[in-house]
Every structure is written in C-alpha cells, then in structure tokens.
Amino acid sequence: MSADESTAASSVAAPNTPDICLTRPVCRQQRALRIAYIGYANGGSLHRACALERLGHMVTLVDPRSWIGYSKWVERWLWHAGALGMSLRLDRPLFHAVAAARPELIFVNQGEFLGPTLIRRLRALGAPIVNHTNDNPFTNRDGPRFRLYLKAMPYYDLHAVVRDENVAQARLAGAREVIRVWFAADEVVHRPQKAPLGAREHYQAEVSFIGTWMPERGPFMAELIQRGVPLSIWGSRWQKAPEWRVIAPRWRGPGIGDKDYAAAILSAKICLGLLSKGNRDLHTTRSMEIPAVGGLLCAERTSEHQALYEEGHEAIFWQNAEECAAQCQRLLADEPLRREIARRGHERARRNNHYNEPMLAAVIEQTVRTFEERQ
C-alpha cells in the first residue's frame, strides 16, 4: 500500500477525535466485527463511525476525501458533473485501504463517489456491503450528485434509507434489500450538557435556526422577520438568498461544529426545525437532535413529526410562517411553558430511542442476516 493509501485508513479512536468516540463505555450487544467504514471523517458520518465503535466493533474509517480533497472544485465536480471520471483517481487507493482492514463488513455512508465497478470489486473481499444515506438520491434537488450511487445500487447487500417512499424507489432502481430507518441523534454529541459561559453568551438567542440556505427557506425566514420574530440564523450559503437584504441583520455566522452545537441549541429559547422540500423530508436530524440535547423544537407540522412528539406538549408545530410567528411570540412570553415543553420533548426523545447506536445495530444485524441467507 502506498503512503497516501495508508493515511486514509485509520481507527476512529484516533487521538484527534476523543470527545466523540471515547466518552461512552463500549456496548457489546453484537458479535464484534471488523468494519471498513467508507465515509467522511467529520459531521454525521463520523458520528456513525464512532457509534459503531461504541457498539464494540473494530472500525477502520476510510475517507474518500483523503484522495480527492474538500475544495470547491471537487464539490462542483460532484454536484454538476456527478463525479465524472472520479473512479480513475479514487477506486484503486480506496479499494486497497478497505482490503487492508480485512473487513468482515463494509459500511458505506452516502457513497456518492463510489461507482458500480468499485462496489463489484469490493464484493470480491467476501464481506457484506451496506449503504446508509440521509439524503434523497431520487429527487432532482442535488442534480447529478448521486449518479454513481444509483448505478451501484444493485451491488450492495442492503440499503438503509430514511424515507418511506425511498424504499420502493430503491427497489425499482435495482436494490437487493432495503430497510427504512429514522434519522438519528448521537448519544455523545447530542447529549444534555451544561453550555460553557462563553458559548452561552455567544449563541444566546430568542429564536434560532442552524442550517444551510435553501430556496424555500429564504422567503420563510424573511416573513418571520417581517412579522417581528427575533430570529438568529447560523449556516452557510444564506448570502445566495434573494431575501438577503432582510435576512442579513439576523445572520450570525456559518454552520456550527460539534464542539458548540449543543451549546447553541441550549442557548436559544426556541429552536426551529425546517425541512428540505427538495429532499421531500417529513422529519430531519434536527427533529431528533434538538429534543435530545434538551432544546425546544418548533417545527413544521407533518405526519412524522406528529408521530414523534405530542403536539403542544412535547414539541410545537406550525403550518406556515404566519402560524410559526404566532407560536414563537406566544412561547417567548411564557418561560415556564417553554421549559416544560423542552423537558417533556427530551423525555419523549429518550423513549423514542432514535439514536445512532440502536439504529446502526439494527442495520448491521439485518445486513449480516441478509448476506448469510444468500450464501
């Protein structure tokens, strides 16, 4: 293995990620497996890799970005050309990094850079291959981003998707086996905690939203502001909004990393949970993370949100900007009610148990069972 190949494969318990990976005791509920985890070494991808390690598995994280980088040009290549030609640069070193881990299971997070040729070659290692994706590859929101993923679908043993409609769509696209899972909070990153004083002051907000600009979000936020909602926004790409002139005074900075994410939620009196219309979401990771941390979730009224939390008791829901503004104004005037809804929402989140460890344990169990049945 070349020097650059070896640097891409490393245990998720490396010294640069101790807070995420090592702050909970290992929970050995399944037979420990050697897992080659193909995914990014940050964000939700890293959370899931660490959760697999906490379950007792021996995880080697193989980050495709180790060979292709994180530049804006790579992003444009992916989102506008579907990573055309990417296999020439990525397939060989990534395969050798995975093979060096001697995996008993290969876990692919998203997989937008992995085409059918590479997945077929990985199958020769004799380990089951599972794909988990939070995004929706079956809409046109992301252009050709998932071109390679869609071509490679038939060569995975199992796909875990987070929308009911994606189950049938994946099967029509040739998937062998598909299961639906919920979005999940992380037991470590999204645990209740006391925000440091400096972070509380920095992120203090009446009503906050943490997330990226999307076309439908600009008009919604602008209307909230015009209706007098004291809004604070953190996230990227908001300068692209046609409503930027109205939004700019309420924009407080780019996206918030793991270190401060929980503090930002706990420093706001109300936390908005917006959906991605392009992804056809009925709930998102925010739907799980905000109550898991202990914040008050104020989100769009959908069938899945209503299944997750009792409306008005464990979370607050709305249909449009007008109702959202009215709900925010009502809650801001009633601190005891805010605290009680946040408390009950957190308790419900714990009962729902939509966290990484149980979700991933179920995915691994189903993948291994499906693979063994085919042998």
Order of alpha helices (4+ residues) and beta strands (2+ residues): alpha-beta-alpha-beta-alpha-beta-alpha-alpha-alpha-beta-alpha-beta-alpha-beta-alpha-beta-alpha-beta-alpha-beta-alpha-beta-alpha-beta-alpha-beta-alpha-beta-alpha-alpha-alpha
